[in-house]
Amino acid sequence: MKLAVILALATLALCCSPASAGICLNFLNVIKTLFTDTLSNYEAAIEFFVPDADIKDAMIQLKSLVDTLPSNTTENILKFMGIVLKSPTCA
């Protein structure tokens, strides 16, 4: 669970970075499918970025860990991301 929370917070930091011109919608799709979709849909989402085999394996391991989280934890992580993305800091 700690890994998923760390990933969520790191993602938010990247998305809200003043250096970013905007949020890459394909990256948001990867995050969304990580928390809410099937493994096959998640793999399709990460393929957009053409990861090498080691990275793809790591991402699949991450999905496996996220899938073990209780549903209320996943929902709360997604709610938090929504709050942050809509905050004045990220607007």
PDB file of N, CA, C and O in Angstrom:
ATOM      1  N   MET A   1       0.820  -1.180   0.000  1.00  0.00           N
ATOM      2  CA  MET A   1       0.000   0.000   0.000  1.00  0.00           C
ATOM      3  C   MET A   1       0.868   1.248   0.000  1.00  0.00           C
ATOM      4  O   MET A   1       0.544   2.223  -0.678  1.00  0.00           O
ATOM      5  N   LYS A   2       1.954   1.235   0.741  1.00  0.00           N
ATOM      6  CA  LYS A   2       2.810   2.406   0.794  1.00  0.00           C
ATOM      7  C   LYS A   2       3.341   2.762  -0.585  1.00  0.00           C
ATOM      8  O   LYS A   2       3.443   3.939  -0.931  1.00  0.00           O
ATOM      9  N   LEU A   3       3.679   1.744  -1.375  1.00  0.00           N
ATOM     10  CA  LEU A   3       4.194   1.990  -2.713  1.00  0.00           C
ATOM     11  C   LEU A   3       3.157   2.695  -3.577  1.00  0.00           C
ATOM     12  O   LEU A   3       3.492   3.619  -4.319  1.00  0.00           O
ATOM     13  N   ALA A   4       1.920   2.274  -3.489  1.00  0.00           N
ATOM     14  CA  ALA A   4       0.864   2.895  -4.288  1.00  0.00           C
ATOM     15  C   ALA A   4       0.652   4.353  -3.883  1.00  0.00           C
ATOM     16  O   ALA A   4       0.451   5.218  -4.736  1.00  0.00           O
ATOM     17  N   VAL A   5       0.698   4.613  -2.593  1.00  0.00           N
ATOM     18  CA  VAL A   5       0.536   5.982  -2.108  1.00  0.00           C
ATOM     19  C   VAL A   5       1.712   6.839  -2.574  1.00  0.00           C
ATOM     20  O   VAL A   5       1.525   7.977  -3.003  1.00  0.00           O
ATOM     21  N   ILE A   6       2.917   6.290  -2.489  1.00  0.00           N
ATOM     22  CA  ILE A   6       4.097   7.027  -2.954  1.00  0.00           C
ATOM     23  C   ILE A   6       3.970   7.334  -4.438  1.00  0.00           C
ATOM     24  O   ILE A   6       4.258   8.450  -4.870  1.00  0.00           O
ATOM     25  N   LEU A   7       3.538   6.347  -5.222  1.00  0.00           N
ATOM     26  CA  LEU A   7       3.356   6.570  -6.654  1.00  0.00           C
ATOM     27  C   LEU A   7       2.323   7.656  -6.908  1.00  0.00           C
ATOM     28  O   LEU A   7       2.527   8.534  -7.746  1.00  0.00           O
ATOM     29  N   ALA A   8       1.223   7.595  -6.189  1.00  0.00           N
ATOM     30  CA  ALA A   8       0.169   8.596  -6.375  1.00  0.00           C
ATOM     31  C   ALA A   8       0.687   9.994  -6.065  1.00  0.00           C
ATOM     32  O   ALA A   8       0.426  10.938  -6.812  1.00  0.00           O
ATOM     33  N   LEU A   9       1.409  10.123  -4.981  1.00  0.00           N
ATOM     34  CA  LEU A   9       1.935  11.438  -4.612  1.00  0.00           C
ATOM     35  C   LEU A   9       2.999  11.921  -5.593  1.00  0.00           C
ATOM     36  O   LEU A   9       3.045  13.105  -5.926  1.00  0.00           O
ATOM     37  N   ALA A  10       3.844  11.016  -6.050  1.00  0.00           N
ATOM     38  CA  ALA A  10       4.855  11.393  -7.045  1.00  0.00           C
ATOM     39  C   ALA A  10       4.195  11.822  -8.342  1.00  0.00           C
ATOM     40  O   ALA A  10       4.628  12.781  -8.982  1.00  0.00           O
ATOM     41  N   THR A  11       3.160  11.119  -8.722  1.00  0.00           N
ATOM     42  CA  THR A  11       2.418  11.466  -9.931  1.00  0.00           C
ATOM     43  C   THR A  11       1.828  12.858  -9.810  1.00  0.00           C
ATOM     44  O   THR A  11       1.915  13.662 -10.738  1.00  0.00           O
ATOM     45  N   LEU A  12       1.237  13.134  -8.678  1.00  0.00           N
ATOM     46  CA  LEU A  12       0.652  14.453  -8.467  1.00  0.00           C
ATOM     47  C   LEU A  12       1.719  15.537  -8.498  1.00  0.00           C
ATOM     48  O   LEU A  12       1.499  16.618  -9.045  1.00  0.00           O
ATOM     49  N   ALA A  13       2.858  15.250  -7.919  1.00  0.00           N
ATOM     50  CA  ALA A  13       3.947  16.231  -7.940  1.00  0.00           C
ATOM     51  C   ALA A  13       4.385  16.525  -9.364  1.00  0.00           C
ATOM     52  O   ALA A  13       4.635  17.677  -9.717  1.00  0.00           O
ATOM     53  N   LEU A  14       4.478  15.493 -10.175  1.00  0.00           N
ATOM     54  CA  LEU A  14       4.863  15.683 -11.568  1.00  0.00           C
ATOM     55  C   LEU A  14       3.800  16.451 -12.338  1.00  0.00           C
ATOM     56  O   LEU A  14       4.109  17.359 -13.109  1.00  0.00           O
ATOM     57  N   CYS A  15       2.552  16.078 -12.119  1.00  0.00           N
ATOM     58  CA  CYS A  15       1.458  16.719 -12.844  1.00  0.00           C
ATOM     59  C   CYS A  15       1.296  18.178 -12.451  1.00  0.00           C
ATOM     60  O   CYS A  15       0.885  18.998 -13.272  1.00  0.00           O
ATOM     61  N   CYS A  16       1.609  18.507 -11.221  1.00  0.00           N
ATOM     62  CA  CYS A  16       1.403  19.859 -10.728  1.00  0.00           C
ATOM     63  C   CYS A  16       2.676  20.691 -10.754  1.00  0.00           C
ATOM     64  O   CYS A  16       2.684  21.824 -10.273  1.00  0.00           O
ATOM     65  N   SER A  17       3.719  20.158 -11.291  1.00  0.00           N
ATOM     66  CA  SER A  17       4.974  20.876 -11.344  1.00  0.00           C
ATOM     67  C   SER A  17       4.824  22.161 -12.151  1.00  0.00           C
ATOM     68  O   SER A  17       4.227  22.139 -13.227  1.00  0.00           O
ATOM     69  N   PRO A  18       5.351  23.278 -11.655  1.00  0.00           N
ATOM     70  CA  PRO A  18       5.278  24.523 -12.415  1.00  0.00           C
ATOM     71  C   PRO A  18       5.981  24.400 -13.766  1.00  0.00           C
ATOM     72  O   PRO A  18       5.674  25.151 -14.692  1.00  0.00           O
ATOM     73  N   ALA A  19       6.911  23.472 -13.887  1.00  0.00           N
ATOM     74  CA  ALA A  19       7.642  23.313 -15.136  1.00  0.00           C
ATOM     75  C   ALA A  19       6.808  22.619 -16.201  1.00  0.00           C
ATOM     76  O   ALA A  19       7.124  22.704 -17.388  1.00  0.00           O
ATOM     77  N   SER A  20       5.743  21.933 -15.789  1.00  0.00           N
ATOM     78  CA  SER A  20       4.947  21.221 -16.786  1.00  0.00           C
ATOM     79  C   SER A  20       3.993  22.191 -17.461  1.00  0.00           C
ATOM     80  O   SER A  20       3.345  23.002 -16.800  1.00  0.00           O
ATOM     81  N   ALA A  21       3.913  22.102 -18.764  1.00  0.00           N
ATOM     82  CA  ALA A  21       3.029  22.968 -19.519  1.00  0.00           C
ATOM     83  C   ALA A  21       1.587  22.496 -19.402  1.00  0.00           C
ATOM     84  O   ALA A  21       0.658  23.256 -19.676  1.00  0.00           O
ATOM     85  N   GLY A  22       1.404  21.301 -19.012  1.00  0.00           N
ATOM     86  CA  GLY A  22       0.081  20.719 -18.866  1.00  0.00           C
ATOM     87  C   GLY A  22       0.244  19.265 -18.474  1.00  0.00           C
ATOM     88  O   GLY A  22       1.357  18.759 -18.328  1.00  0.00           O
ATOM     89  N   ILE A  23      -0.865  18.620 -18.311  1.00  0.00           N
ATOM     90  CA  ILE A  23      -0.826  17.225 -17.914  1.00  0.00           C
ATOM     91  C   ILE A  23      -0.948  16.377 -19.166  1.00  0.00           C
ATOM     92  O   ILE A  23      -1.860  16.566 -19.971  1.00  0.00           O
ATOM     93  N   CYS A  24      -0.039  15.456 -19.321  1.00  0.00           N
ATOM     94  CA  CYS A  24      -0.083  14.539 -20.450  1.00  0.00           C
ATOM     95  C   CYS A  24      -1.287  13.612 -20.256  1.00  0.00           C
ATOM     96  O   CYS A  24      -1.326  12.823 -19.311  1.00  0.00           O
ATOM     97  N   LEU A  25      -2.252  13.714 -21.144  1.00  0.00           N
ATOM     98  CA  LEU A  25      -3.473  12.923 -20.991  1.00  0.00           C
ATOM     99  C   LEU A  25      -3.208  11.434 -21.067  1.00  0.00           C
ATOM    100  O   LEU A  25      -3.894  10.651 -20.411  1.00  0.00           O
ATOM    101  N   ASN A  26      -2.231  11.032 -21.851  1.00  0.00           N
ATOM    102  CA  ASN A  26      -1.909   9.605 -21.925  1.00  0.00           C
ATOM    103  C   ASN A  26      -1.318   9.112 -20.612  1.00  0.00           C
ATOM    104  O   ASN A  26      -1.558   7.973 -20.212  1.00  0.00           O
ATOM    105  N   PHE A  27      -0.548   9.958 -19.942  1.00  0.00           N
ATOM    106  CA  PHE A  27      -0.017   9.582 -18.639  1.00  0.00           C
ATOM    107  C   PHE A  27      -1.155   9.470 -17.615  1.00  0.00           C
ATOM    108  O   PHE A  27      -1.167   8.551 -16.797  1.00  0.00           O
ATOM    109  N   LEU A  28      -2.091  10.391 -17.663  1.00  0.00           N
ATOM    110  CA  LEU A  28      -3.239  10.297 -16.763  1.00  0.00           C
ATOM    111  C   LEU A  28      -4.034   9.027 -17.023  1.00  0.00           C
ATOM    112  O   LEU A  28      -4.574   8.425 -16.095  1.00  0.00           O
ATOM    113  N   ASN A  29      -4.104   8.624 -18.276  1.00  0.00           N
ATOM    114  CA  ASN A  29      -4.782   7.372 -18.603  1.00  0.00           C
ATOM    115  C   ASN A  29      -4.062   6.180 -17.972  1.00  0.00           C
ATOM    116  O   ASN A  29      -4.706   5.250 -17.485  1.00  0.00           O
ATOM    117  N   VAL A  30      -2.728   6.208 -17.981  1.00  0.00           N
ATOM    118  CA  VAL A  30      -1.958   5.143 -17.334  1.00  0.00           C
ATOM    119  C   VAL A  30      -2.304   5.094 -15.841  1.00  0.00           C
ATOM    120  O   VAL A  30      -2.539   4.019 -15.290  1.00  0.00           O
ATOM    121  N   ILE A  31      -2.334   6.251 -15.198  1.00  0.00           N
ATOM    122  CA  ILE A  31      -2.644   6.298 -13.767  1.00  0.00           C
ATOM    123  C   ILE A  31      -4.071   5.824 -13.515  1.00  0.00           C
ATOM    124  O   ILE A  31      -4.320   5.058 -12.583  1.00  0.00           O
ATOM    125  N   LYS A  32      -4.994   6.273 -14.335  1.00  0.00           N
ATOM    126  CA  LYS A  32      -6.389   5.852 -14.169  1.00  0.00           C
ATOM    127  C   LYS A  32      -6.526   4.340 -14.312  1.00  0.00           C
ATOM    128  O   LYS A  32      -7.174   3.692 -13.491  1.00  0.00           O
ATOM    129  N   THR A  33      -5.918   3.780 -15.351  1.00  0.00           N
ATOM    130  CA  THR A  33      -6.039   2.333 -15.545  1.00  0.00           C
ATOM    131  C   THR A  33      -5.285   1.564 -14.466  1.00  0.00           C
ATOM    132  O   THR A  33      -5.663   0.442 -14.127  1.00  0.00           O
ATOM    133  N   LEU A  34      -4.225   2.153 -13.925  1.00  0.00           N
ATOM    134  CA  LEU A  34      -3.506   1.515 -12.824  1.00  0.00           C
ATOM    135  C   LEU A  34      -4.445   1.235 -11.660  1.00  0.00           C
ATOM    136  O   LEU A  34      -4.399   0.162 -11.058  1.00  0.00           O
ATOM    137  N   PHE A  35      -5.291   2.200 -11.349  1.00  0.00           N
ATOM    138  CA  PHE A  35      -6.147   2.078 -10.174  1.00  0.00           C
ATOM    139  C   PHE A  35      -7.534   1.518 -10.460  1.00  0.00           C
ATOM    140  O   PHE A  35      -8.183   1.017  -9.542  1.00  0.00           O
ATOM    141  N   THR A  36      -8.011   1.586 -11.700  1.00  0.00           N
ATOM    142  CA  THR A  36      -9.426   1.265 -11.924  1.00  0.00           C
ATOM    143  C   THR A  36      -9.703   0.220 -12.988  1.00  0.00           C
ATOM    144  O   THR A  36     -10.859  -0.162 -13.167  1.00  0.00           O
ATOM    145  N   ASP A  37      -8.709  -0.251 -13.692  1.00  0.00           N
ATOM    146  CA  ASP A  37      -8.990  -1.090 -14.850  1.00  0.00           C
ATOM    147  C   ASP A  37      -8.302  -2.443 -14.762  1.00  0.00           C
ATOM    148  O   ASP A  37      -7.619  -2.753 -13.785  1.00  0.00           O
ATOM    149  N   THR A  38      -8.497  -3.232 -15.796  1.00  0.00           N
ATOM    150  CA  THR A  38      -7.922  -4.578 -15.854  1.00  0.00           C
ATOM    151  C   THR A  38      -6.435  -4.509 -16.220  1.00  0.00           C
ATOM    152  O   THR A  38      -5.946  -3.491 -16.709  1.00  0.00           O
ATOM    153  N   LEU A  39      -5.746  -5.596 -15.976  1.00  0.00           N
ATOM    154  CA  LEU A  39      -4.326  -5.670 -16.323  1.00  0.00           C
ATOM    155  C   LEU A  39      -4.129  -5.473 -17.820  1.00  0.00           C
ATOM    156  O   LEU A  39      -3.216  -4.760 -18.236  1.00  0.00           O
ATOM    157  N   SER A  40      -4.975  -6.095 -18.632  1.00  0.00           N
ATOM    158  CA  SER A  40      -4.792  -5.966 -20.085  1.00  0.00           C
ATOM    159  C   SER A  40      -4.994  -4.526 -20.550  1.00  0.00           C
ATOM    160  O   SER A  40      -4.263  -4.061 -21.425  1.00  0.00           O
ATOM    161  N   ASN A  41      -5.956  -3.818 -19.994  1.00  0.00           N
ATOM    162  CA  ASN A  41      -6.147  -2.413 -20.359  1.00  0.00           C
ATOM    163  C   ASN A  41      -4.989  -1.546 -19.858  1.00  0.00           C
ATOM    164  O   ASN A  41      -4.583  -0.594 -20.524  1.00  0.00           O
ATOM    165  N   TYR A  42      -4.467  -1.884 -18.686  1.00  0.00           N
ATOM    166  CA  TYR A  42      -3.314  -1.164 -18.148  1.00  0.00           C
ATOM    167  C   TYR A  42      -2.088  -1.368 -19.040  1.00  0.00           C
ATOM    168  O   TYR A  42      -1.364  -0.420 -19.344  1.00  0.00           O
ATOM    169  N   GLU A  43      -1.868  -2.610 -19.453  1.00  0.00           N
ATOM    170  CA  GLU A  43      -0.740  -2.888 -20.348  1.00  0.00           C
ATOM    171  C   GLU A  43      -0.875  -2.112 -21.650  1.00  0.00           C
ATOM    172  O   GLU A  43       0.112  -1.594 -22.172  1.00  0.00           O
ATOM    173  N   ALA A  44      -2.092  -2.030 -22.177  1.00  0.00           N
ATOM    174  CA  ALA A  44      -2.321  -1.264 -23.403  1.00  0.00           C
ATOM    175  C   ALA A  44      -2.011   0.216 -23.175  1.00  0.00           C
ATOM    176  O   ALA A  44      -1.453   0.876 -24.052  1.00  0.00           O
ATOM    177  N   ALA A  45      -2.366   0.730 -22.019  1.00  0.00           N
ATOM    178  CA  ALA A  45      -2.114   2.142 -21.716  1.00  0.00           C
ATOM    179  C   ALA A  45      -0.618   2.439 -21.618  1.00  0.00           C
ATOM    180  O   ALA A  45      -0.159   3.473 -22.103  1.00  0.00           O
ATOM    181  N   ILE A  46       0.143   1.538 -20.994  1.00  0.00           N
ATOM    182  CA  ILE A  46       1.577   1.812 -20.868  1.00  0.00           C
ATOM    183  C   ILE A  46       2.317   1.595 -22.182  1.00  0.00           C
ATOM    184  O   ILE A  46       3.386   2.168 -22.391  1.00  0.00           O
ATOM    185  N   GLU A  47       1.760   0.773 -23.071  1.00  0.00           N
ATOM    186  CA  GLU A  47       2.401   0.528 -24.370  1.00  0.00           C
ATOM    187  C   GLU A  47       2.526   1.802 -25.192  1.00  0.00           C
ATOM    188  O   GLU A  47       3.400   1.897 -26.054  1.00  0.00           O
ATOM    189  N   PHE A  48       1.671   2.774 -24.940  1.00  0.00           N
ATOM    190  CA  PHE A  48       1.748   4.053 -25.650  1.00  0.00           C
ATOM    191  C   PHE A  48       3.146   4.667 -25.529  1.00  0.00           C
ATOM    192  O   PHE A  48       3.630   5.326 -26.449  1.00  0.00           O
ATOM    193  N   PHE A  49       3.785   4.437 -24.377  1.00  0.00           N
ATOM    194  CA  PHE A  49       5.093   5.017 -24.101  1.00  0.00           C
ATOM    195  C   PHE A  49       6.258   4.107 -24.495  1.00  0.00           C
ATOM    196  O   PHE A  49       7.417   4.447 -24.258  1.00  0.00           O
ATOM    197  N   VAL A  50       5.958   2.967 -25.089  1.00  0.00           N
ATOM    198  CA  VAL A  50       6.938   2.005 -25.596  1.00  0.00           C
ATOM    199  C   VAL A  50       8.013   1.685 -24.545  1.00  0.00           C
ATOM    200  O   VAL A  50       9.196   1.945 -24.767  1.00  0.00           O
ATOM    201  N   PRO A  51       7.600   1.123 -23.405  1.00  0.00           N
ATOM    202  CA  PRO A  51       8.587   0.782 -22.377  1.00  0.00           C
ATOM    203  C   PRO A  51       9.399  -0.442 -22.781  1.00  0.00           C
ATOM    204  O   PRO A  51       8.912  -1.315 -23.499  1.00  0.00           O
ATOM    205  N   ASP A  52      10.647  -0.496 -22.308  1.00  0.00           N
ATOM    206  CA  ASP A  52      11.424  -1.708 -22.564  1.00  0.00           C
ATOM    207  C   ASP A  52      10.901  -2.822 -21.644  1.00  0.00           C
ATOM    208  O   ASP A  52      10.053  -2.579 -20.785  1.00  0.00           O
ATOM    209  N   ALA A  53      11.401  -4.014 -21.829  1.00  0.00           N
ATOM    210  CA  ALA A  53      10.876  -5.184 -21.107  1.00  0.00           C
ATOM    211  C   ALA A  53      10.992  -5.032 -19.590  1.00  0.00           C
ATOM    212  O   ALA A  53      10.072  -5.397 -18.858  1.00  0.00           O
ATOM    213  N   ASP A  54      12.121  -4.494 -19.114  1.00  0.00           N
ATOM    214  CA  ASP A  54      12.306  -4.341 -17.668  1.00  0.00           C
ATOM    215  C   ASP A  54      11.308  -3.344 -17.079  1.00  0.00           C
ATOM    216  O   ASP A  54      10.745  -3.572 -16.008  1.00  0.00           O
ATOM    217  N   ILE A  55      11.101  -2.251 -17.782  1.00  0.00           N
ATOM    218  CA  ILE A  55      10.149  -1.250 -17.298  1.00  0.00           C
ATOM    219  C   ILE A  55       8.738  -1.822 -17.325  1.00  0.00           C
ATOM    220  O   ILE A  55       7.974  -1.642 -16.377  1.00  0.00           O
ATOM    221  N   LYS A  56       8.396  -2.501 -18.396  1.00  0.00           N
ATOM    222  CA  LYS A  56       7.062  -3.091 -18.498  1.00  0.00           C
ATOM    223  C   LYS A  56       6.836  -4.090 -17.370  1.00  0.00           C
ATOM    224  O   LYS A  56       5.767  -4.098 -16.761  1.00  0.00           O
ATOM    225  N   ASP A  57       7.823  -4.929 -17.083  1.00  0.00           N
ATOM    226  CA  ASP A  57       7.703  -5.875 -15.971  1.00  0.00           C
ATOM    227  C   ASP A  57       7.482  -5.153 -14.646  1.00  0.00           C
ATOM    228  O   ASP A  57       6.655  -5.568 -13.835  1.00  0.00           O
ATOM    229  N   ALA A  58       8.221  -4.079 -14.434  1.00  0.00           N
ATOM    230  CA  ALA A  58       8.075  -3.303 -13.198  1.00  0.00           C
ATOM    231  C   ALA A  58       6.676  -2.697 -13.097  1.00  0.00           C
ATOM    232  O   ALA A  58       6.069  -2.689 -12.027  1.00  0.00           O
ATOM    233  N   MET A  59       6.179  -2.197 -14.213  1.00  0.00           N
ATOM    234  CA  MET A  59       4.851  -1.593 -14.206  1.00  0.00           C
ATOM    235  C   MET A  59       3.766  -2.640 -13.950  1.00  0.00           C
ATOM    236  O   MET A  59       2.774  -2.355 -13.279  1.00  0.00           O
ATOM    237  N   ILE A  60       3.949  -3.831 -14.474  1.00  0.00           N
ATOM    238  CA  ILE A  60       2.994  -4.918 -14.232  1.00  0.00           C
ATOM    239  C   ILE A  60       3.041  -5.345 -12.763  1.00  0.00           C
ATOM    240  O   ILE A  60       2.005  -5.653 -12.173  1.00  0.00           O
ATOM    241  N   GLN A  61       4.236  -5.364 -12.176  1.00  0.00           N
ATOM    242  CA  GLN A  61       4.350  -5.670 -10.745  1.00  0.00           C
ATOM    243  C   GLN A  61       3.633  -4.609  -9.916  1.00  0.00           C
ATOM    244  O   GLN A  61       2.963  -4.923  -8.932  1.00  0.00           O
ATOM    245  N   LEU A  62       3.780  -3.347 -10.326  1.00  0.00           N
ATOM    246  CA  LEU A  62       3.101  -2.268  -9.616  1.00  0.00           C
ATOM    247  C   LEU A  62       1.587  -2.462  -9.685  1.00  0.00           C
ATOM    248  O   LEU A  62       0.897  -2.313  -8.677  1.00  0.00           O
ATOM    249  N   LYS A  63       1.071  -2.792 -10.862  1.00  0.00           N
ATOM    250  CA  LYS A  63      -0.369  -3.027 -11.021  1.00  0.00           C
ATOM    251  C   LYS A  63      -0.812  -4.171 -10.109  1.00  0.00           C
ATOM    252  O   LYS A  63      -1.876  -4.103  -9.493  1.00  0.00           O
ATOM    253  N   SER A  64       0.001  -5.214 -10.025  1.00  0.00           N
ATOM    254  CA  SER A  64      -0.342  -6.344  -9.154  1.00  0.00           C
ATOM    255  C   SER A  64      -0.439  -5.905  -7.699  1.00  0.00           C
ATOM    256  O   SER A  64      -1.318  -6.361  -6.969  1.00  0.00           O
ATOM    257  N   LEU A  65       0.456  -5.027  -7.278  1.00  0.00           N
ATOM    258  CA  LEU A  65       0.405  -4.522  -5.902  1.00  0.00           C
ATOM    259  C   LEU A  65      -0.814  -3.634  -5.679  1.00  0.00           C
ATOM    260  O   LEU A  65      -1.493  -3.749  -4.659  1.00  0.00           O
ATOM    261  N   VAL A  66      -1.084  -2.757  -6.627  1.00  0.00           N
ATOM    262  CA  VAL A  66      -2.229  -1.863  -6.494  1.00  0.00           C
ATOM    263  C   VAL A  66      -3.525  -2.666  -6.428  1.00  0.00           C
ATOM    264  O   VAL A  66      -4.443  -2.314  -5.688  1.00  0.00           O
ATOM    265  N   ASP A  67      -3.593  -3.735  -7.197  1.00  0.00           N
ATOM    266  CA  ASP A  67      -4.806  -4.558  -7.206  1.00  0.00           C
ATOM    267  C   ASP A  67      -5.075  -5.247  -5.872  1.00  0.00           C
ATOM    268  O   ASP A  67      -6.182  -5.735  -5.641  1.00  0.00           O
ATOM    269  N   THR A  68      -4.072  -5.293  -4.989  1.00  0.00           N
ATOM    270  CA  THR A  68      -4.290  -5.904  -3.672  1.00  0.00           C
ATOM    271  C   THR A  68      -4.823  -4.891  -2.656  1.00  0.00           C
ATOM    272  O   THR A  68      -5.194  -5.272  -1.546  1.00  0.00           O
ATOM    273  N   LEU A  69      -4.864  -3.627  -3.016  1.00  0.00           N
ATOM    274  CA  LEU A  69      -5.371  -2.606  -2.093  1.00  0.00           C
ATOM    275  C   LEU A  69      -6.873  -2.775  -1.899  1.00  0.00           C
ATOM    276  O   LEU A  69      -7.588  -3.146  -2.830  1.00  0.00           O
ATOM    277  N   PRO A  70      -7.346  -2.503  -0.688  1.00  0.00           N
ATOM    278  CA  PRO A  70      -8.798  -2.513  -0.475  1.00  0.00           C
ATOM    279  C   PRO A  70      -9.451  -1.450  -1.363  1.00  0.00           C
ATOM    280  O   PRO A  70      -8.853  -0.408  -1.630  1.00  0.00           O
ATOM    281  N   SER A  71     -10.660  -1.714  -1.811  1.00  0.00           N
ATOM    282  CA  SER A  71     -11.322  -0.790  -2.737  1.00  0.00           C
ATOM    283  C   SER A  71     -11.496   0.605  -2.143  1.00  0.00           C
ATOM    284  O   SER A  71     -11.390   1.597  -2.865  1.00  0.00           O
ATOM    285  N   ASN A  72     -11.759   0.696  -0.846  1.00  0.00           N
ATOM    286  CA  ASN A  72     -11.916   2.029  -0.259  1.00  0.00           C
ATOM    287  C   ASN A  72     -10.594   2.804  -0.265  1.00  0.00           C
ATOM    288  O   ASN A  72     -10.607   4.030  -0.371  1.00  0.00           O
ATOM    289  N   THR A  73      -9.477   2.126  -0.155  1.00  0.00           N
ATOM    290  CA  THR A  73      -8.170   2.788  -0.236  1.00  0.00           C
ATOM    291  C   THR A  73      -7.949   3.328  -1.642  1.00  0.00           C
ATOM    292  O   THR A  73      -7.519   4.469  -1.815  1.00  0.00           O
ATOM    293  N   THR A  74      -8.242   2.514  -2.638  1.00  0.00           N
ATOM    294  CA  THR A  74      -8.105   2.950  -4.026  1.00  0.00           C
ATOM    295  C   THR A  74      -9.005   4.149  -4.295  1.00  0.00           C
ATOM    296  O   THR A  74      -8.573   5.126  -4.907  1.00  0.00           O
ATOM    297  N   GLU A  75     -10.242   4.081  -3.844  1.00  0.00           N
ATOM    298  CA  GLU A  75     -11.175   5.192  -4.040  1.00  0.00           C
ATOM    299  C   GLU A  75     -10.650   6.464  -3.392  1.00  0.00           C
ATOM    300  O   GLU A  75     -10.743   7.542  -3.978  1.00  0.00           O
ATOM    301  N   ASN A  76     -10.105   6.350  -2.201  1.00  0.00           N
ATOM    302  CA  ASN A  76      -9.595   7.531  -1.503  1.00  0.00           C
ATOM    303  C   ASN A  76      -8.352   8.104  -2.172  1.00  0.00           C
ATOM    304  O   ASN A  76      -8.172   9.321  -2.194  1.00  0.00           O
ATOM    305  N   ILE A  77      -7.501   7.254  -2.712  1.00  0.00           N
ATOM    306  CA  ILE A  77      -6.338   7.739  -3.460  1.00  0.00           C
ATOM    307  C   ILE A  77      -6.809   8.520  -4.682  1.00  0.00           C
ATOM    308  O   ILE A  77      -6.288   9.598  -4.969  1.00  0.00           O
ATOM    309  N   LEU A  78      -7.784   7.987  -5.395  1.00  0.00           N
ATOM    310  CA  LEU A  78      -8.306   8.668  -6.578  1.00  0.00           C
ATOM    311  C   LEU A  78      -9.003   9.975  -6.205  1.00  0.00           C
ATOM    312  O   LEU A  78      -8.872  10.967  -6.923  1.00  0.00           O
ATOM    313  N   LYS A  79      -9.736   9.992  -5.103  1.00  0.00           N
ATOM    314  CA  LYS A  79     -10.368  11.226  -4.635  1.00  0.00           C
ATOM    315  C   LYS A  79      -9.310  12.277  -4.329  1.00  0.00           C
ATOM    316  O   LYS A  79      -9.451  13.444  -4.692  1.00  0.00           O
ATOM    317  N   PHE A  80      -8.246  11.845  -3.654  1.00  0.00           N
ATOM    318  CA  PHE A  80      -7.181  12.780  -3.322  1.00  0.00           C
ATOM    319  C   PHE A  80      -6.546  13.360  -4.585  1.00  0.00           C
ATOM    320  O   PHE A  80      -6.292  14.562  -4.663  1.00  0.00           O
ATOM    321  N   MET A  81      -6.292  12.501  -5.572  1.00  0.00           N
ATOM    322  CA  MET A  81      -5.721  12.989  -6.829  1.00  0.00           C
ATOM    323  C   MET A  81      -6.648  14.012  -7.481  1.00  0.00           C
ATOM    324  O   MET A  81      -6.192  15.032  -7.999  1.00  0.00           O
ATOM    325  N   GLY A  82      -7.942  13.734  -7.451  1.00  0.00           N
ATOM    326  CA  GLY A  82      -8.905  14.682  -8.011  1.00  0.00           C
ATOM    327  C   GLY A  82      -8.881  16.015  -7.293  1.00  0.00           C
ATOM    328  O   GLY A  82      -8.926  17.069  -7.928  1.00  0.00           O
ATOM    329  N   ILE A  83      -8.811  15.974  -5.975  1.00  0.00           N
ATOM    330  CA  ILE A  83      -8.748  17.206  -5.187  1.00  0.00           C
ATOM    331  C   ILE A  83      -7.501  18.009  -5.553  1.00  0.00           C
ATOM    332  O   ILE A  83      -7.572  19.220  -5.763  1.00  0.00           O
ATOM    333  N   VAL A  84      -6.377  17.332  -5.625  1.00  0.00           N
ATOM    334  CA  VAL A  84      -5.123  18.021  -5.928  1.00  0.00           C
ATOM    335  C   VAL A  84      -5.146  18.604  -7.342  1.00  0.00           C
ATOM    336  O   VAL A  84      -4.759  19.753  -7.554  1.00  0.00           O
ATOM    337  N   LEU A  85      -5.601  17.804  -8.303  1.00  0.00           N
ATOM    338  CA  LEU A  85      -5.612  18.269  -9.690  1.00  0.00           C
ATOM    339  C   LEU A  85      -6.539  19.459  -9.896  1.00  0.00           C
ATOM    340  O   LEU A  85      -6.316  20.273 -10.793  1.00  0.00           O
ATOM    341  N   LYS A  86      -7.585  19.567  -9.065  1.00  0.00           N
ATOM    342  CA  LYS A  86      -8.522  20.688  -9.172  1.00  0.00           C
ATOM    343  C   LYS A  86      -8.130  21.866  -8.283  1.00  0.00           C
ATOM    344  O   LYS A  86      -8.779  22.911  -8.312  1.00  0.00           O
ATOM    345  N   SER A  87      -7.090  21.700  -7.509  1.00  0.00           N
ATOM    346  CA  SER A  87      -6.699  22.757  -6.585  1.00  0.00           C
ATOM    347  C   SER A  87      -6.089  23.935  -7.337  1.00  0.00           C
ATOM    348  O   SER A  87      -5.606  23.766  -8.456  1.00  0.00           O
ATOM    349  N   PRO A  88      -6.103  25.115  -6.744  1.00  0.00           N
ATOM    350  CA  PRO A  88      -5.505  26.294  -7.397  1.00  0.00           C
ATOM    351  C   PRO A  88      -4.018  26.107  -7.712  1.00  0.00           C
ATOM    352  O   PRO A  88      -3.506  26.699  -8.662  1.00  0.00           O
ATOM    353  N   THR A  89      -3.342  25.305  -6.936  1.00  0.00           N
ATOM    354  CA  THR A  89      -1.923  25.060  -7.168  1.00  0.00           C
ATOM    355  C   THR A  89      -1.687  24.381  -8.504  1.00  0.00           C
ATOM    356  O   THR A  89      -0.690  24.649  -9.174  1.00  0.00           O
ATOM    357  N   CYS A  90      -2.600  23.503  -8.892  1.00  0.00           N
ATOM    358  CA  CYS A  90      -2.434  22.745 -10.129  1.00  0.00           C
ATOM    359  C   CYS A  90      -3.232  23.322 -11.299  1.00  0.00           C
ATOM    360  O   CYS A  90      -3.071  22.884 -12.438  1.00  0.00           O
ATOM    361  N   ALA A  91      -4.063  24.271 -11.028  1.00  0.00           N
ATOM    362  CA  ALA A  91      -4.925  24.818 -12.096  1.00  0.00           C
ATOM    363  C   ALA A  91      -4.132  25.591 -13.126  1.00  0.00           C
ATOM    364  O   ALA A  91      -4.705  26.111 -14.083  1.00  0.00           O
TER     365      ALA A  91
END
